[in-house]
Amino acid sequence: MIQSFASGEVTPEQAMQIGEELCNRYLKGDYQYVIAVHHDKSHLHCHVIFNNTNLYNGLSFTTEHNQGRKSERAWAELREISDEICAEHGISVIEPIGKGVSHYENKMKKEGKSWKDKLRSMLREIISYSRSFEEFIKNCTDSGIEYVYTPQNKVKLKFKLSGERQQRFTRADTLGEEFEPSAITETIETAQKKAAAEEAMEKFLVARRARQQAELALLNRASAKPAEPTPTPTTPTKPTIAEPTESKPPEKKEDPWVEIRGMRDSDKMIADLEAGGITSLDDLSGFFWNFKHPDDHTDELAELRAKIEPIDKFIAMMEQHSQNYAIYKEYQERSAFTQKSFRKKNSAAIDAFEEADKYIAEHIKAYYIKGKPPKQSDLQAKSTKLKEKYNALVPEHNAFVTKRDTAHKYTRQVRNYLQNKEQQERNR
C-alpha cells in the first residue's frame, strides 16, 4: 500500500503516525506490517508491506477481505479509511467521484442534470400515486421508464430512462434501498393503509355531523311556535249568543327537579348540575350507587392503553436498533486490539443498540404474524388502529367523568334529603 500526502503538509514523523493509524484501523491487528516513510519525490509518502496471512486464524487477507463486487473490495475500504484519518488531522484529501458514478454522471450531477437523480425523482413520484406494486410497474411504462423485473433472480429489478444517455439498465439497489421491490411494496401498502384510515375517519366525521344536524333540526321543529292559520273571508251572519266555555290553562311542563326544590340553595345546586350535563333528578339518582354506566369506558380505555404502550415501545426499540446498527456492526468487525478504544468513543450508540437488541429478542415473539417476525409498518398500523378506537371512546367517557364528578358533589345531601322526606311522609 502507498499513502501519499500533499507537498509541505506533513513532517516525516507525522506521516509515520498517520500511516500507523491507517494500518491499525485497516488491518485491525490481525496482520503483521512494516511501514517506511519515503521522500524521494516532492511529496512524502508511506510504503506499507503487510503479511497476507491472518495471525490468528491462518486465513489469507484476500480470502477474508478482497472478494465480491469491486465496490466491496478491500482497496475501496482502504481509501475511505485513509481519507477519514487525514480529515481528522486536518490534511487535504482527493475528492472521489463517488461509488458507481461515471465521469459523465458526475459531470451531469454537478450541472444539476444527473439522469440517476431524475430517475429517482420520477420513481418516487410514481410510488406516491400507485396503489400496488403491479400498478407501479405499469405506471413506470406509462411514464417512459423501461424496467426488467425478475423476482426469481438475485437482481430482481432494473430501470432505464427512455431517451436519456443511459446505455444500460440500472439496478434498483444502486439507486437506493427504497427502490427495491420489497421496499416499494411496503411503502405503497403503508400509504394505502394510511389513506384508508383517513378515509374512514372522514366518513365517520361526516356521518357524525349529519347526525348532529338532524338532531338539531328535530329540536328546532319541536321548540318552534306553530304558525297561526291564515284567516279566510266569511260571509257575515247574524250574531248569536254562544254558550260560555271554560278556557283551559296552558299545560305546565313537568319540573324534572320538583322533588328537591325544597332543599336549601336548590336553585344554585340545580344550575351547577345542569352545567355538568345532569338534566334531571333521574340522571342524578343514577350516581347514588356505584353502578356501571354504559358511557363509563374506564376499563376499555385502560385495556387499550395496555395494548398500545408495549407496541409503541417496541416500535421505538426497532428505531433505536436501526439507528445504531452501523456503529455496532463496525464495533463487532474490529479486532480485540481496537475494540476497546472504539467502544469508549461510541459507548452511547453501542449501549443503545445492545439495549434495543435485547428488548427485541425478549418481546418479538408476541408480535409474530403467521410465524414470521413483524415489520415496523405492520406494528405501526396496529398501533394506529388501536389509537383510533381509543380516541373514539374518549369524548363520551370525558362527558361521563364530568357528570360523575359533578354528581358526587351533591349525591349524599340529595339522597339524605329524599330519605328524610320519605320518612316524614310515612310518619304522617
C-alpha positions, 0 to 999 in steps of 0.5 A: 500500500502507498499513502501519499500526502500533499507537498509541505503538509506533513513532517516525516514523523507525522506521516509515520503516525498517520500511516500507523493509524491507517494500518491499525484501523485497516488491518485491525491487528490481525496482520503483521506490517512494516511501514517506511516513510519515503521522500524521494519525490516532492511529496512524502509518502508511506510504503506499507508491506503487510503479511497476507496471512491472518495471525490468528486464524491462518486465513489469507487477507484476500480470502477474508477481505478482497472478494465480491463486487469491486465496490466491496473490495478491500482497496475501496475500504482502504481509501475511505479509511485513509481519507477519514484519518487525514480529515481528522488531522486536518490534511487535504484529501482527493475528492472521489467521484463517488461509488458507481458514478461515471465521469459523465454522471458526475459531470451531469450531477454537478450541472444539476442534470444527473439522469440517476437523480431524475430517475429517482425523482420520477420513481418516487413520484410514481410510488406516491400515486400507485396503489400496488406494486403491479400498478407501479410497474405499469405506471413506470411504462406509462411514464417512459421508464423501461424496467426488467423485473425478475423476482426469481433472480438475485437482481430482481429489478432494473430501470432505464430512462427512455431517451436519456444517455443511459446505455444500460439498465440500472439496478434498483439497489444502486439507486437506493434501498427504497427502490427495491421491490420489497421496499416499494411494496411496503411503502405503497401498502403503508400509504394505502393503509394510511389513506384508508384510515383517513378515509374512514375517519372522514366518513365517520366525521361526516356521518357524525355531523349529519347526525348532529344536524338532524338532531338539531333540526328535530329540536328546532321543529319541536321548540318552534311556535306553530304558525297561526292559520291564515284567516279566510273571508266569511260571509257575515251572519247574524250574531248569536249568543254562544254558550260560555266555555271554560278556557283551559290553562296552558299545560305546565311542563313537568319540573324534572327537579320538583322533588328537591326544590325544597332543599336549601340553595336548590336553585344554585345546586340545580344550575351547577348540575345542569352545567355538568350535563345532569338534566334531571333528578333521574340522571342524578339518582343514577350516581347514588350507587356505584353502578356501571354506566354504559358511557363509563369506558374506564376499563376499555380505555385502560385495556387499550392503553395496555395494548398500545404502550408495549407496541409503541415501545417496541416500535421505538426499540426497532428505531433505536436498533436501526439507528445504531446498527452501523456503529455496532456492526463496525464495533463487532468487525474490529479486532480485540486490539481496537475494540476497546478504544472504539467502544469508549468513543461510541459507548452511547450508540453501542449501549443503545443498540445492545439495549434495543437488541435485547428488548427485541429478542425478549418481546418479538415473539408476541408480535409474530404474524403467521410465524414470521417476525413483524415489520415496523409498518405492520406494528405501526398500523396496529398501533394506529388502529388501536389509537383510533378506537381509543380516541373514539371512546374518549369524548363520551367517557370525558362527558361521563367523568364530568357528570360523575364528578359533578354528581358526587358533589351533591349525591349524599345531601340529595339522597339524605334529603329524599330519605328524610322526606320519605320518612316524614311522609310515612310518619304522617 
